[in-house]
């Protein structure tokens, strides 16, 4: 079963399947997917009846803090640091996995599914728990068909499906309205589940949605984290090879996936660079992963001070305790063969200049 989207509303899944044919090899996986959705559909109806008005009337506690950055650039590390501050709420692993019935099942679903959640993420060994933070994009694939990560099920739809809700968001009125409606539902449920706390939100596609996010949340704050392009490229390839095979309903063309990784970075980061000046002064902090990793407390203090997020002195000991708890966590290590260096240099050269990294020579 493609578990990342197994709680998706059945009508949304049917609309996706009408647009994207399933390969015969994955017919049993599709059947299991749809069967599970049929079983939970009555619970989704109940949630809409019981909580629908409350969700629609919920206001966000304050403009969100958006953590931007292309995937595999250190966004999760930054998110986990921000999550230590008890003033913030956000989307959890629990909500992202079971969004359509997250309010109805919050007292019993975590116990039922806790044992099914892996202790660590498959691509980088980062520890996970049901009440830990998750990117809202993972909740979106369980909320609507208007979400880019459905390419994890339908890889032949890359890049059109993905771009529609990321770099091209705003061009198609129907797709844009569908995305906005589902996104607000995700954030409103997160606000209820977080007991009205201010939301800290991390999802890499938001890096290319600055203009739309500012239109929706004029007072939002932003942190953009970047990383040396070479490990980003290798880490993205590693992530898709470890996560995509267990979710797809279509055959995977790995050459097409690698080409998409290259073009997606170009499109998203260039769009961010074109739109970042729209963010009001004092509402954006840009940091490098390598600097945050080397001096986390100093850079977190800078974020709090610049974005006016409150008294950092109260947060410092909490962060220090958390950082100590990481102990001997081992990051993934990658080699950069000549073909990788050449690919990155030829396609992502603008990023070295924009973010201050040094190019390597392919030899």
N, C-alpha and C positions, 0 to 999 in steps of 0.2 A: 504494500500500500504506500502511495506517495504521501508520507505522513505529514510533511510540512503544510499541506493544504487539506488534510482529511476532514476538517470541520467546516469547510466552505459550504455556504448555502447550496442546496441541490439545484435550484433554478440557475444560479450563477455557473455551476459546473456544467450543466447542460448547454448553456450558451457558449461556453468555451469549447466544448466538444463539437458543437455544430460548426465552429470556425476552424478547428484544428483536428484533423483526423488522427486516430490512434493507430499505430502500427500493429499488425496481427500478433507479433511477439508479446505485446503488452496487454492483450485482451483480458487476461485474468486479473491483472493489476487494476485495469479500469473497472472491471466488475466489482472487485473488492472495495475500491474507492467509492463507487456509487452506492453500494450496499450499505456501507457505514454511514454515508450521508443520509440515506433514507431512514435509518434507525434514529438518527439524532434530529431529524427534521421537526418532529413534534416538540422537542425541547426548544428549538429555535423559535417556533411559533409562540410557545409559552413565554419565552424571554421578551419577544417583541410586544406581546400583550401586557405582560406584567411590568416591564421596565421602559417601554417605548417612550412614553411621555416624559418620564424622568430623564432619560438620555437626551431627548430633544431640548429640554429646558435647562440642561446643565451648562453653566458657563465655566470657562477655564479660569483657574484661580488667578493667573497672571499670564502675560505673554510668555510663550515657551522659550527655553534655551535650546537652540538647535546646535548639535554637534555634527559638523560637516567633515567630509573627507572621502576620497575615493576608497573603495573597499581594500582591506589589507594594509591600510596606512596608519594603524594605531587607534582607530576609532573606538574599538572595544575597550582598550586600556583606558582611554580618556573617559569613556562612559562609566566604567567601573569605578574610577576615581570620583567622578561627580556623584555617583549613586551612594557613596558613603555618607553624604550630607543628608541628615534626616529631614531637612526642609523640602527636599525634592521628591517628587513622585515620577511615574512614567509607565511605559508599557513593560510588563514583565513577561518572562517565558510562559507563565501560565496563561495570561491573556492572549499572547500572540498565538499560542497553539490552539486555544479553545474560545476564541473571541466571540462567536455567535451566541454562546451560552455561558459566557464567563461570569455574568452576574447571578444567573440562576444556580450555577454549580459551584460558586466560590467556597461553599462550606463542605463540599464532598468530592468534587472532581480532583482537587490536588492530591487527596489520599489515594484515589483510584488510579491516577496516572503517574504518581511520583516514581514508582519503580520502573516505569517504561522510559523515563528520561535518562539519557546517558550522563555519566558523571562529568565528561569532558567533551568539548567540541571535537569532531573528527579531524578538522583541518589544522588545528594548532594547539590542542590539548589544554585550552582555557577551560577552567572549571565552570560548570553551569548548575543552576538550581531553578526550581519552578518560580520562586519568588525573586530571582535575580533579574537584572535588566535585559531587555531584548529590543532590537530595532523594530519600530512600528511597521516596517515593510513586511515583516513576517506575520503580523496581525492582519495586514491588508490582504494577503492571499487567502486568509480564512474569512474575509469579510465581503469580498467582491471579485468580479471578473476584471475590474478596472485596476489592475496592479501589475507592475512590470515583472515581478518574480515568478509569474506563471510560466516564464520561459524555462523554469526548472522542470516543468512537466512537458513543455512543448518546445524543445530546442530548435526545431526547424522554423519557429516563429521569430528567431533572432535574426536581425536586430529590430525588425519593425515593431513587434509587440512591446519590447523593452523601451525603445525610443519614444513610443507614443505617450508613455507616462513618465518620462524623465526629461530628456533634452527637448522633446517636441510637445511637452505638456503645455496646454494653452491653445494649440492650433486647432484641435478637433473639439468643438463645443460639447458634444455628447460624452466623449471620453473624459474631458476635463471636468465636467459637472459630476460624472460618475465617480471619478477619483476624489474630488473635493468632498462629496457627500459621505463617502466611505471613510475618508481620512478624519473628518470631523467626528464621525461616530466612534472611531478608534480612540481619538483623544478624549472625547467625553466619557467613554467607559473607563479609560485610564484615570481620568480625574475622579470618578466615583470610587473606583477600586483603590485609589491612592488617598482617599479621604480628603479631597479638595486641595491637595498640594500642588505647587507649581511644577510643571512638567519639564523634565530634561529628556530630550528626544534625540536619538542617534539612528540615522539610516543613510547610508552612502548616497543613494539617488538624490537626496535633498541638496547635495552639492550643486546640482544643475537646476534647482528649483527656487533660487533665491528670490527672483522677482515675484513669483506667485506666493511664496511664503510671506513676503513683506506685504503683499496685498491682503492676505488673510489675517496676518498677525503683525500690525504696524509697529508694535513695541517690542518685537522679538529680539533676543540676543543670539549671537552666533559665535561659535568657535570653529575655525577650520584647521584641521591637522593634516600635514603632508608628510611624505616619507620618501626616501631615496627611491627613484623609479625602478631600479634593478630588482630589489627584493619585492616590490609591489607586483611587478609582472610575474615573477616566479611564484609568489605566494597565491596570486589569483588563479594561475594555472593549476596549482596544487589543490586549491579549495574546490574548484569545479570537478576535478577528477575524483575527489573523495566524496562529494555530496550529490552530484547530479545523477550518477547511475542508479541510485536507489529511489529516485523520484520520477524519472522520465516515463512518458507514454509514447515516445518516438525515439527512433535510433539517433545516436549522437555522432556528429561529424566533428572530431576533435580539432581538425584544421580550421573549421569554421568557428569553433569556440575560441581558439587562440586568436584568430583574426578579429573576432568581436571584442575580445579583451583589449586589443590594441586600439581599435577605433572608439570603443566606449570611453576609455581614458582620455583620448584626444577630445572627444565631444564634450564630456562632462567638465573636464578641467578648464578647457577654453571657455565654456559658457560661464563657469564660476568666475574666471578672471574678467570676463566682460561685464558681469553683473555685480561684483562685490562692491563697486563704488556706489551702488544704490543703498547700501546699508549705512544708516546714519553713523556719524562719528561717535565713538565710545560704545558702539553696539557690536563690534567685531574684534576678535582676537585671532591672530594667525600664529600657529606654532608648528614646529617640526617634531616628529615623533622621536627622533634621536635626542633632541634636547629635553623633551618631556621625560624620556626614559632615564636620562643621566641626572636630571635635577627636577624630580616631580613636584616637590613642595614649592620650590621657587616659581615654577611655571603655573601651578595651580593658584598660588597667591596672586600672580599677575592677572589671571583670568578673573578671579573674584574682584580684584581692585578695578580693573578696566570696565567690567560689565556691571559693577555695583551689585554683586550678588549677596552681600551681607558680610558679617564679621568673620573673616578668615581665621582669626585667632581661636575661635571656638571649634573650627573644623580641623585645624592643623593636627591635634593629637589623634583624632579619629583616622585621618589619612595616614599618619605615621604608623599607627597600629595595623591598618590594612596593608600597607606596604611591607611591614615586617612579616605579615602572615603569608605573603607570597613565597617567602623562603627561596628555595632553589629552583623555582620554575624555569624550565628550559625552553627558550624560544626556538622555533624552527630555524634551521640553518640551510642556506641554499648556495649552490655553486652557480657561477655565471659564465657558461661556456660562450665562445665567440659569437655564436648565432643569436644568443639572447642579448648580448651587449649590442650587437649590430641592430637588432630589431628595435630595442629601446632607443638607441641613439638616433636612428632614422625617423622614428615616429613620435617619440616623446621629448625631442630635443628642447622644445619650448619650456618644458617643466624645469630643466636644469637651470635655465636663465631666470625663470619666474620665482623659483624657490631656493636658489642658491646652492645647488648640488654640483659636484664635479663629475664630468664625464669620464668613463673608462675607455680604454682603447681595446678593440677586439684583437687578440693576438693568440 
